[in-house]
Amino acid sequence: MRLQDKVAVVTGAASGIGKEIARTFAREGAKVVIADLDPAAAEATAAELGEIGKTTLGVAMNVTDEAQVDAGIDRAAATLGGIDVLVSNAGIQIVAPLDQFEFTRWKTLLAVHLDGAFLTTRAALRHMYRQGRGGSIIYMGSVHSKEASALKAPYVTAKHGLIGLAKVVAKEGAAHGVRANVICPGYVRTPLVDKQIPDQARNLGISPEDVIKKVMLKDTVDGEFTTVEDVAELALFFASFGSNALTGQSLVVSHGWFMQ
């Protein structure tokens, strides 16, 4: 039980990568907060994962809403006894050529990824600092935190930004025993990625099959998608690491798509 009795908040946790991270944390003894834009899905996931581990709590959270983030984190801390881990995972994807990208959609994507990371981090740090028992902040970056792809200007911008934020949190949080790190997955076959396939096929003028083979997986060593389980294991590693020796870092899990 590597997270025995730790309180972990996972945003975007009602589906995909976030749900698998929450499941892994529950299995490892954590008290898990399922924070999601969809209140019903958050409650349903909390009930489902409550059968695996200890305490779970579903919290409605629009990560771009300052009041809702603060209230959700405060509720989680009051209900479960503090905040030990934050996984800032909530995200969206919008694909379009840069010269045709609508400014409102640009702002929407940056708000979810960057404003959401800032707001949830600030709320969690206030509890972590007050508690005096350290903590771990984990950001869901991407290979696009390191590389660029066509049609993804705001996404690439946001994912690069998360590495900068993590480095600042690592420096500021060190005196309080708070670590900050970034997970950088390759393509993970989630609904978010599935939605991109027809969009990219249309924009690039190729088939959906070629999007997968010639765009998404062409630079991997084995032509395989990264799995939600792969990402969850890395989140567990970051969450359970015992000292500030591992902080301010970004680790790629991508079947060799990007090699540092």
C-alpha positions as CSV (number, residue, x, y, z in Angstrom):
1,M,0.0,0.0,0.0
2,R,2.3,2.7,-1.3
3,L,-0.3,5.5,-0.7
4,Q,-1.8,4.2,2.6
5,D,-4.2,6.9,3.9
6,K,-2.9,9.6,1.6
7,V,-5.6,12.0,0.3
8,A,-5.3,12.3,-3.5
9,V,-7.3,14.6,-5.7
10,V,-7.4,13.7,-9.4
11,T,-9.1,16.1,-11.9
12,G,-10.8,14.8,-14.9
13,A,-11.1,11.5,-13.0
14,A,-14.4,10.2,-14.3
15,S,-12.9,8.7,-17.4
16,G,-9.8,7.8,-19.4
17,I,-6.4,8.4,-17.9
18,G,-7.7,10.1,-14.8
19,K,-10.0,7.3,-13.9
20,E,-7.2,4.7,-14.2
21,I,-5.0,6.9,-12.0
22,A,-7.7,7.1,-9.4
23,R,-8.3,3.4,-9.6
24,T,-4.6,2.7,-9.1
25,F,-4.4,5.1,-6.2
26,A,-7.4,3.5,-4.5
27,R,-5.8,0.1,-4.9
28,E,-2.7,1.4,-3.2
29,G,-4.6,2.6,-0.1
30,A,-5.3,6.3,-0.9
31,K,-8.4,8.2,-0.1
32,V,-9.3,9.4,-3.6
33,V,-11.2,12.5,-4.7
34,I,-12.8,12.1,-8.1
35,A,-13.0,15.7,-9.4
36,D,-14.8,16.1,-12.7
37,L,-16.8,18.5,-14.8
38,D,-19.6,16.0,-14.8
39,P,-21.1,15.7,-11.3
40,A,-23.0,12.5,-12.0
41,A,-20.0,10.9,-13.5
42,A,-17.8,12.0,-10.6
43,E,-20.3,10.4,-8.1
44,A,-20.6,7.2,-10.1
45,T,-16.9,6.8,-10.4
46,A,-16.4,7.5,-6.7
47,A,-19.0,4.8,-5.9
48,E,-17.3,2.3,-8.3
49,L,-13.8,2.9,-6.9
50,G,-15.1,2.8,-3.3
51,E,-15.4,-0.9,-3.7
52,I,-11.7,-1.2,-4.5
53,G,-10.0,0.9,-1.8
54,K,-10.8,3.1,1.2
55,T,-12.7,6.3,1.1
56,T,-13.7,8.0,-2.2
57,L,-15.4,11.3,-2.8
58,G,-17.0,12.7,-5.9
59,V,-16.6,16.4,-6.4
60,A,-18.0,18.5,-9.3
61,M,-15.2,20.7,-10.5
62,N,-14.8,23.0,-13.5
63,V,-11.1,23.6,-13.2
64,T,-11.4,27.0,-14.9
65,D,-13.7,28.2,-12.2
66,E,-11.8,29.7,-9.3
67,A,-14.6,29.5,-6.8
68,Q,-15.5,26.0,-7.7
69,V,-11.9,24.8,-7.5
70,D,-11.3,26.4,-4.1
71,A,-14.6,25.0,-2.8
72,G,-13.9,21.5,-4.1
73,I,-10.4,21.3,-2.7
74,D,-11.5,22.7,0.6
75,R,-14.3,20.2,0.8
76,A,-12.0,17.3,0.0
77,A,-9.5,18.4,2.7
78,A,-12.2,18.9,5.3
79,T,-13.9,15.6,4.5
80,L,-10.9,13.3,4.1
81,G,-8.3,15.0,6.4
82,G,-6.1,17.1,4.2
83,I,-4.5,17.0,0.7
84,D,-1.4,14.9,0.0
85,V,-1.4,14.4,-3.8
86,L,-2.9,16.5,-6.6
87,V,-3.0,15.0,-10.2
88,S,-3.9,17.9,-12.5
89,N,-5.2,15.8,-15.3
90,A,-8.3,17.5,-16.8
91,G,-7.8,18.4,-20.4
92,I,-9.4,18.9,-23.8
93,Q,-8.2,18.8,-27.4
94,I,-9.1,21.1,-30.3
95,V,-7.4,20.4,-33.6
96,A,-7.2,23.0,-36.5
97,P,-4.6,24.8,-38.6
98,L,-3.1,27.8,-36.8
99,D,-4.2,30.3,-39.4
100,Q,-7.8,29.1,-39.0
101,F,-7.8,28.7,-35.2
102,E,-10.5,30.7,-33.5
103,F,-9.3,32.8,-30.7
104,T,-12.2,31.8,-28.4
105,R,-11.2,28.1,-28.9
106,W,-7.5,28.9,-28.2
107,K,-8.5,30.6,-24.9
108,T,-10.8,27.7,-24.0
109,L,-8.0,25.1,-24.4
110,L,-5.4,27.2,-22.5
111,A,-7.9,27.9,-19.7
112,V,-8.5,24.2,-19.1
113,H,-4.9,23.1,-19.2
114,L,-3.0,26.1,-17.7
115,D,-5.6,28.1,-15.7
116,G,-6.9,24.7,-14.4
117,A,-3.4,23.6,-13.4
118,F,-2.7,26.9,-11.7
119,L,-6.0,27.1,-9.8
120,T,-5.9,23.5,-8.5
121,T,-2.2,23.8,-7.6
122,R,-2.8,27.0,-5.6
123,A,-5.7,25.5,-3.7
124,A,-3.8,22.2,-3.0
125,L,-0.6,24.0,-1.9
126,R,-2.5,26.1,0.7
127,H,-3.5,22.8,2.4
128,M,-0.1,21.1,1.9
129,Y,1.8,24.0,3.4
130,R,-0.6,24.3,6.3
131,Q,-0.5,20.6,7.1
132,G,3.3,20.4,7.2
133,R,3.5,16.8,5.9
134,G,4.7,17.5,2.4
135,G,2.9,16.5,-0.8
136,S,3.1,15.7,-4.5
137,I,1.8,17.7,-7.4
138,I,1.6,15.8,-10.7
139,Y,0.8,17.4,-14.0
140,M,-0.5,15.6,-17.0
141,G,1.7,16.8,-19.8
142,S,2.3,15.1,-23.1
143,V,5.1,14.2,-25.6
144,H,3.8,17.6,-26.8
145,S,5.4,19.1,-23.7
146,K,8.7,18.3,-25.6
147,E,7.7,18.1,-29.3
148,A,5.3,19.9,-31.6
149,S,2.8,18.5,-34.0
150,A,0.8,20.3,-36.7
151,L,-2.7,21.4,-36.0
152,K,-2.2,21.5,-32.2
153,A,-0.8,25.0,-31.5
154,P,-2.7,25.7,-28.2
155,Y,-2.3,22.2,-26.9
156,V,1.5,22.2,-27.6
157,T,1.7,25.6,-26.0
158,A,-0.2,24.6,-22.9
159,K,1.7,21.3,-22.4
160,H,5.1,23.1,-22.7
161,G,3.8,25.6,-20.1
162,L,3.1,22.8,-17.6
163,I,6.8,22.0,-17.4
164,G,7.6,25.6,-16.5
165,L,4.9,25.6,-13.8
166,A,6.1,22.3,-12.3
167,K,9.7,23.8,-12.0
168,V,8.4,26.8,-10.2
169,V,6.3,24.7,-7.8
170,A,9.3,22.4,-7.2
171,K,11.4,25.4,-6.1
172,E,8.7,27.1,-4.0
173,G,7.4,23.9,-2.5
174,A,10.8,22.4,-1.5
175,A,10.9,24.1,1.9
176,H,7.5,22.5,2.6
177,G,8.4,19.0,1.3
178,V,6.2,19.4,-1.7
179,R,7.4,17.9,-5.0
180,A,6.1,18.7,-8.5
181,N,6.6,16.6,-11.6
182,V,5.1,16.1,-15.1
183,I,4.0,12.9,-16.9
184,C,4.5,13.2,-20.6
185,P,2.5,10.4,-22.3
186,G,2.5,9.5,-26.0
187,Y,-0.8,8.8,-27.7
188,V,-3.2,7.0,-25.3
189,R,-6.3,5.4,-26.8
190,T,-8.9,7.4,-24.9
191,P,-12.1,9.1,-26.1
192,L,-10.0,12.3,-26.3
193,V,-7.6,10.7,-28.8
194,D,-10.4,8.9,-30.7
195,K,-12.1,12.2,-31.3
196,Q,-8.9,13.6,-32.9
197,I,-8.6,10.9,-35.5
198,P,-11.4,12.0,-37.9
199,D,-10.5,15.6,-37.3
200,Q,-6.9,15.0,-38.3
201,A,-7.9,12.8,-41.2
202,R,-10.1,15.6,-42.5
203,N,-7.4,18.3,-42.0
204,L,-4.6,16.2,-43.5
205,G,-6.6,14.6,-46.3
206,I,-5.7,11.1,-45.3
207,S,-7.6,8.1,-44.0
208,P,-8.3,7.5,-40.2
209,E,-6.1,4.4,-40.4
210,D,-3.2,6.5,-41.8
211,V,-3.7,9.0,-39.0
212,I,-3.0,6.2,-36.5
213,K,-0.2,4.6,-38.4
214,K,1.6,7.5,-40.1
215,V,0.9,10.3,-37.7
216,M,0.2,9.1,-34.2
217,L,2.4,6.0,-33.9
218,K,4.9,6.4,-36.7
219,D,7.8,7.5,-34.4
220,T,7.2,4.8,-31.7
221,V,9.6,1.9,-31.5
222,D,6.8,-0.7,-31.8
223,G,3.8,1.0,-33.3
224,E,1.9,0.7,-30.1
225,F,-0.3,3.1,-28.1
226,T,0.7,4.0,-24.6
227,T,-1.9,2.6,-22.2
228,V,-3.8,4.2,-19.3
229,E,-2.2,1.6,-17.1
230,D,1.3,2.8,-18.2
231,V,0.4,6.3,-17.2
232,A,-1.2,5.4,-13.9
233,E,1.9,3.4,-12.9
234,L,4.1,6.5,-13.5
235,A,1.6,8.7,-11.5
236,L,1.9,6.2,-8.6
237,F,5.7,6.4,-8.8
238,F,5.7,10.2,-8.6
239,A,3.0,10.2,-5.9
240,S,4.8,7.8,-3.6
241,F,8.4,8.9,-4.1
242,G,9.8,9.7,-0.7
243,S,11.9,12.8,-1.0
244,N,12.7,16.0,-2.9
245,A,15.3,14.2,-4.8
246,L,12.7,13.7,-7.6
247,T,11.1,17.1,-8.3
248,G,10.9,19.5,-11.1
249,Q,11.2,16.7,-13.6
250,S,9.2,15.5,-16.6
251,L,9.2,11.9,-17.7
252,V,8.1,10.6,-21.1
253,V,6.1,7.4,-21.4
254,S,5.6,7.0,-25.2
255,H,7.0,3.7,-26.6
256,G,10.1,5.6,-27.6
257,W,8.3,8.3,-29.6
258,F,10.4,10.9,-27.8
259,M,13.7,10.0,-26.2
260,Q,15.6,12.3,-23.9
